[in-house]
Amino acid sequence: MYMSLFEIIITLLIPLGAIIWGICIYFQKGTWLLAGWNTMSKEKKNTYNEKNICRLYGKCVAVCGIGFFLLLYGSFNYNDIILLTGIGIVALMIILTIIVPMLNPKKYRK
């Protein structure tokens, strides 16, 4: 079964956007789009090591882009293994962004 042009565009653009945004976050650009970061008080922001937290989140968002690609590709091609692999990658990255700063607070907090 072939993918339609719309499905191909969606399958390529959403992951590409996530990868580009992840790279931007890695280099501390575009952090205002991170949920909670833009509404956090300056006092609370100053308790974080912004460089390290942005590198972690940037890597995770970029890898989520790969997961999104697999998720969309598997979904549009009715391939459950690829779909579930994509879901697993995205879920793992979300879990890592929560757990890693808790396990190593000295690296991510001032």
Helices and strands as residue ranges (DSSP letters): H 5-26, G 31-33, H 42-45, H 50-76, H 80-103, H 105-108
